[in-house]
Amino acid sequence: MTKAGKLIIVSGPSGAGKSTLLGKVFRQSRLPLEWSVSATTRAPRPGETEGRDYHFLSNKQFEEKRAGGEFLECFEVYSRGHWYGTLQSEVAPRLEAGNWVVLEIDVEGTMAVIKRYPDAITIFVRPSSLEELERRLKARGTESVEDIEQRIKVAGREMESIDFYRHVVINDDIEQATQQLCDILKQYDPETTQTH
Ligand code: 5GP
């Protein structure tokens, strides 16, 4: 009998530490987790790699894929002209293979995906406060002042959607948050008894 795959959606304000947290969960969990690599029209940040962090596309390439119906969902995430989208090709084959596919997408994207996959495991990762978020974004130093302001504004709006998510993880202490997220996922896999 083939095992059914699962869809895991992780959202939360930019700077809430989702990527670091998920990286640790991937290393620690024994579940068959796989990333869905999103497409975006934003430029790569230093250290980001094509095909690993994102599929970096031009506006024209993105639009062609959108017109061709290749996206499960896509949105202009920060209303600053950059598009982000989940490619069907990143999700469906992995689910069919029995893997647990992890989507790190925004709130709007989540709403669109759960219409198609109502059983998706939705998790919201948040910092303890918006002040803490601002501090982290400034410390990261990869966005302009305007970008940070925009992200804080969007974060406030996103936090209002927290109740749509099945689980909330407060990422103040990375080790605790990793354990919490591993425990949440384990709940969906009765066969797994250990996550370390
Ligand atoms: P960043 O530019 O910091 O990598 O990502 C910005 C935001 O875009 C994050 O909140 C992330 O969750 C969201 N995002 C990344 N990929 C996708 C996607 O494929 N679809 C949607 N809707 N949002 C995405």
Boltz pocket constraint, residues with backbone or C-beta under 6 A from the ligand:
constraints:
  - pocket:
      binder: B
      contacts: [[A, 10], [A, 11], [A, 12], [A, 13], [A, 14], [A, 38], [A, 39], [A, 42], [A, 73], [A, 74], [A, 75], [A, 77], [A, 84], [A, 85], [A, 86], [A, 104], [A, 105], [A, 106], [A, 107], [A, 108], [A, 109], [A, 110]]
      max_distance: 6.0
